[in-house]
């Protein structure tokens, strides 16, 4: 058992909590809680969760989680981002892109010149045709030698037709359109309930601005996000929840994730981490 594990266990016992009690309070599996007390971090899902679980354990037994992480940082594995950088494909350089654009331009340049030449000829012919004489042709009497101007016949003026009476226009009454509303309900521990009304669809969107844990379950506790996982900054996750009556969105780090329902931001009731947003769809 490490010094950090001994201190956490001592605080738990002083509070009168068992491992099962602590599991119910923190929602962390008791095998992970036991591993923290024993200093056996190899069984944990990753360095990020080791630090998050230790902080949550400490706060549950009345200790300062940030202070403990700083004091015993030599005993705790640090988070690494090497795997993320390895999966990012190399970005082509500006010189490479510029060379490809230049080669492509040289290939189509002759065709552009020919096309411009054809367009110029068409414009010149059209201009000459438009500027030609438009006078009315004159007829010459071959016998008398007199020139006669042909005039178009006068149009017959018709009496104005009787106007038909206008039919009355029926006034169309538009039905009021219901606007979507998200109403905040009660908060108990990590759970906060919301009521969604006036919505035609039920699309959930989560935008990550940092590292966080994300899980979405329906009213039966079935995981709708396969699998529940850690999301990174810049990721956006969308889900069609039209077939669900109620969903529970669990966010591991609320400052690093924004939740939207039909593009409307769902406000967190507090800065607590983690939090569960339970949204009831009133269809």
C-alpha positions as CSV (number, residue, x, y, z in Angstrom):
1,X,0.0,0.0,0.0
2,X,1.3,3.4,-1.0
3,X,1.4,6.5,1.3
4,X,-1.4,8.1,-0.8
5,X,-3.5,4.9,-0.6
6,X,-3.0,4.7,3.2
7,X,-4.1,8.3,3.6
8,X,-7.2,7.8,1.5
9,X,-8.2,4.6,3.4
10,X,-7.6,6.3,6.7
11,X,-10.0,9.2,5.7
12,X,-12.6,6.7,4.5
13,X,-12.5,4.7,7.7
14,X,-12.7,7.9,9.7
15,X,-15.9,8.8,7.8
16,X,-17.3,5.4,8.5
17,X,-17.6,4.4,4.8
18,X,-17.1,0.9,3.5
19,X,-15.8,0.3,-0.1
20,X,-19.4,-0.5,-1.1
21,X,-20.6,2.9,0.4
22,X,-17.9,4.7,-1.5
23,X,-18.8,3.0,-4.7
24,X,-22.4,4.2,-4.3
25,X,-21.3,7.8,-3.5
26,X,-18.7,8.1,-6.3
27,X,-20.2,5.7,-8.9
28,X,-16.7,4.3,-9.3
29,X,-16.4,0.5,-9.3
30,X,-15.1,-0.8,-6.0
31,X,-12.3,-2.8,-7.7
32,X,-10.9,0.5,-8.8
33,X,-11.3,2.0,-5.4
34,X,-9.4,-0.9,-3.8
35,X,-6.7,-0.6,-6.4
36,X,-6.3,3.1,-5.5
37,X,-5.9,2.2,-1.8
38,X,-3.3,-0.5,-2.7
39,X,-1.5,1.6,-5.2
40,X,-2.1,-0.9,-8.0
41,X,-2.7,1.4,-10.9
42,X,-2.0,-1.2,-13.6
43,X,-5.7,-2.4,-13.3
44,X,-7.0,1.1,-14.0
45,X,-8.3,2.0,-17.6
46,X,-5.6,4.7,-18.0
47,X,-3.6,7.5,-16.4
48,X,-6.4,10.1,-17.0
49,X,-8.8,8.0,-15.0
50,X,-6.3,7.2,-12.3
51,X,-6.1,11.0,-11.5
52,X,-9.8,11.6,-12.0
53,X,-10.8,8.7,-9.7
54,X,-8.3,9.7,-7.0
55,X,-9.6,13.2,-7.0
56,X,-13.2,12.0,-6.8
57,X,-12.3,9.5,-4.0
58,X,-10.6,12.3,-2.0
59,X,-13.5,14.7,-2.3
60,X,-15.9,12.0,-1.2
61,X,-14.0,11.5,2.1
62,X,-13.5,15.2,2.8
63,X,-9.9,15.7,1.4
64,X,-8.6,18.2,-1.1
65,X,-8.2,16.3,-4.4
66,X,-6.0,18.8,-6.2
67,X,-3.7,19.1,-3.1
68,X,-3.3,15.3,-2.9
69,X,-2.5,15.0,-6.6
70,X,0.2,17.6,-6.3
71,X,1.7,16.2,-3.1
72,X,1.8,12.6,-4.4
73,X,2.4,13.3,-8.1
74,X,5.5,11.1,-8.0
75,X,3.4,8.0,-7.1
76,X,0.7,8.7,-9.7
77,X,1.2,7.9,-13.5
78,X,1.0,11.1,-15.6
79,X,-1.3,11.4,-18.7
80,X,0.4,11.1,-22.1
81,X,-0.8,12.3,-25.5
82,X,1.7,10.4,-27.7
83,X,-1.0,8.0,-29.0
84,X,-3.1,10.9,-30.2
85,X,-0.2,12.5,-32.1
86,X,0.7,9.2,-33.8
87,X,-2.8,8.9,-35.3
88,X,-2.7,12.4,-36.9
89,X,-1.7,12.1,-40.6
90,X,1.1,14.4,-41.8
91,X,-0.1,17.7,-43.3
92,X,1.2,18.4,-46.8
93,X,3.6,21.4,-46.9
94,X,2.8,24.6,-48.7
95,X,5.6,24.0,-51.2
96,X,4.1,20.6,-52.2
97,X,0.6,22.1,-52.6
98,X,2.0,25.1,-54.6
99,X,3.9,22.7,-56.9
100,X,0.8,20.7,-57.6
101,X,-1.3,23.8,-58.3
102,X,1.4,25.2,-60.7
103,X,1.6,21.9,-62.7
104,X,-2.2,21.7,-62.9
105,X,-2.4,25.4,-64.1
106,X,0.2,24.8,-66.9
107,X,-1.8,21.8,-68.1
108,X,-5.1,23.8,-68.5
109,X,-3.5,27.1,-69.6
110,X,-3.7,26.3,-73.4
111,X,-7.3,25.4,-73.1
112,X,-8.1,28.6,-71.3
113,X,-6.4,30.7,-74.1
114,X,-8.5,28.9,-76.8
115,X,-11.7,29.3,-74.8
116,X,-11.1,33.1,-74.3
117,X,-10.4,33.4,-78.1
118,X,-13.7,31.8,-79.0
119,X,-15.6,33.9,-76.5
120,X,-14.0,37.1,-77.9
121,X,-15.1,36.2,-81.5
122,X,-18.6,35.5,-80.3
123,X,-18.8,38.9,-78.6
124,X,-17.5,40.8,-81.6
125,X,-20.0,39.1,-84.0
126,X,-22.8,39.8,-81.6
127,X,-21.8,43.5,-81.3
128,X,-21.7,44.0,-85.0
129,X,-25.1,42.3,-85.5
130,X,-26.7,44.5,-82.8
131,X,-25.3,47.8,-84.3
132,X,-26.6,47.0,-87.9
133,X,-29.4,49.1,-89.6
134,X,-32.8,48.7,-88.2
135,X,-34.8,51.0,-90.5
136,X,-38.1,49.9,-92.1
137,X,-37.4,48.6,-95.6
138,X,-38.6,50.8,-98.4
139,X,-40.4,49.5,-101.5
140,X,-39.5,51.1,-104.9
141,X,-42.1,51.3,-107.7
142,X,-40.1,50.1,-110.7
143,X,-42.6,51.8,-113.1
144,X,-42.8,55.3,-111.7
145,X,-39.4,55.3,-109.9
146,X,-41.1,56.6,-106.7
147,X,-40.1,55.3,-103.3
148,X,-42.9,54.1,-101.2
149,X,-42.5,53.7,-97.4
150,X,-44.3,50.7,-96.1
151,X,-46.0,51.4,-92.8
152,X,-47.4,48.7,-90.5
153,X,-51.2,48.6,-90.3
154,X,-52.8,50.3,-87.5
155,X,-53.9,48.1,-84.6
156,X,-57.6,47.8,-84.2
157,X,-58.7,49.4,-80.9
158,X,-61.0,47.1,-79.0
159,X,-63.4,48.4,-76.4
160,X,-62.3,47.6,-72.9
161,X,-63.8,44.4,-71.6
162,X,-66.1,44.4,-68.7
163,X,-64.2,43.7,-65.5
164,X,-65.4,40.6,-63.6
165,X,-66.2,41.2,-59.9
166,X,-63.4,40.2,-57.7
167,X,-63.9,37.1,-55.5
168,X,-63.6,37.7,-51.8
169,X,-60.2,36.6,-50.4
170,X,-60.4,34.2,-47.6
171,X,-58.3,35.2,-44.6
172,X,-55.9,32.5,-43.6
173,X,-55.4,32.2,-39.9
174,X,-51.9,30.8,-39.1
175,X,-51.7,28.4,-36.1
176,X,-49.3,29.4,-33.4
177,X,-45.9,27.6,-33.7
178,X,-44.7,26.1,-30.5
179,X,-41.1,26.9,-29.6
180,X,-38.7,24.4,-28.0
181,X,-38.2,24.8,-24.3
182,X,-35.8,23.0,-22.0
183,X,-36.8,23.4,-18.3
184,X,-34.4,22.6,-15.5
185,X,-35.8,20.4,-12.8
186,X,-34.4,19.1,-9.5
187,X,-30.8,18.3,-8.8
188,X,-29.8,15.3,-6.6
189,X,-26.1,14.7,-6.3
190,X,-24.7,14.3,-9.8
191,X,-28.2,14.0,-11.4
192,X,-30.1,16.9,-12.8
193,X,-33.5,16.4,-14.6
194,X,-34.7,18.5,-17.6
195,X,-38.1,18.6,-19.4
196,X,-38.0,19.1,-23.2
197,X,-41.2,20.5,-24.8
198,X,-42.2,21.9,-28.2
199,X,-39.6,19.9,-30.1
200,X,-40.2,18.2,-33.5
201,X,-36.9,16.2,-33.3
202,X,-34.6,14.9,-30.7
203,X,-31.0,15.3,-31.8
204,X,-28.2,15.2,-29.2
205,X,-24.9,16.9,-29.9
206,X,-21.8,17.1,-27.7
207,X,-18.9,19.4,-28.6
208,X,-15.6,18.7,-26.9
209,X,-13.3,21.6,-26.1
210,X,-11.0,19.4,-24.0
211,X,-10.6,15.8,-22.7
212,X,-13.7,14.4,-21.1
213,X,-15.6,11.1,-20.6
214,X,-19.0,10.7,-22.4
215,X,-21.8,8.2,-21.9
216,X,-25.4,8.3,-23.2
217,X,-28.0,5.8,-22.0
218,X,-31.7,5.5,-22.7
219,X,-34.6,5.0,-20.2
220,X,-33.7,1.3,-19.9
221,X,-30.0,2.0,-19.1
222,X,-28.9,0.7,-22.5
223,X,-25.8,2.5,-23.8
224,X,-26.7,4.5,-27.0
225,X,-23.1,5.6,-27.6
226,X,-21.1,2.5,-28.7
227,X,-18.9,2.4,-26.9
228,X,-19.0,5.0,-24.1
229,X,-15.5,6.5,-24.3
230,X,-13.1,9.4,-23.8
231,X,-13.5,12.3,-26.2
232,X,-10.8,14.8,-27.2
233,X,-10.8,18.5,-27.9
234,X,-12.2,19.3,-31.3
235,X,-14.5,16.2,-31.5
236,X,-18.2,16.6,-32.1
237,X,-20.6,13.7,-31.4
238,X,-24.3,13.6,-32.6
239,X,-27.0,11.1,-31.8
240,X,-30.6,10.8,-33.0
241,X,-32.6,10.1,-29.8
242,X,-36.1,10.1,-31.4
243,X,-36.9,6.5,-30.3
244,X,-36.1,7.3,-26.6
245,X,-38.4,8.6,-24.0
246,X,-35.7,9.7,-21.7
247,X,-31.9,9.8,-21.9
248,X,-29.1,10.2,-19.4
249,X,-25.9,12.0,-20.6
250,X,-22.9,11.5,-18.3
251,X,-20.1,14.1,-18.7
252,X,-16.8,13.4,-17.0
253,X,-15.4,16.9,-17.3
254,X,-18.2,19.5,-17.7
255,X,-15.8,22.5,-18.5
256,X,-14.5,20.5,-21.5
257,X,-17.9,19.4,-23.1
258,X,-21.0,21.4,-24.3
259,X,-24.3,19.5,-24.6
260,X,-26.9,20.7,-27.2
261,X,-30.5,19.4,-27.8
262,X,-31.7,20.3,-31.3
263,X,-28.9,23.0,-31.4
264,X,-30.0,24.5,-28.1
265,X,-27.4,24.6,-25.4
266,X,-28.2,22.7,-22.1
267,X,-26.9,24.7,-19.2
268,X,-25.2,22.8,-16.4
269,X,-26.7,23.6,-13.0
270,X,-23.3,23.8,-11.3
271,X,-19.5,23.4,-12.0
272,X,-19.5,20.0,-10.4
273,X,-17.6,17.2,-12.2
274,X,-18.8,14.7,-13.2
275,X,-22.5,15.4,-13.9
276,X,-25.5,13.4,-15.2
277,X,-28.1,15.3,-17.4
278,X,-31.4,13.3,-17.4
279,X,-33.6,14.7,-20.2
280,X,-37.3,13.8,-20.4
281,X,-38.8,14.1,-23.9
282,X,-42.4,15.2,-23.8
283,X,-43.5,14.1,-27.2
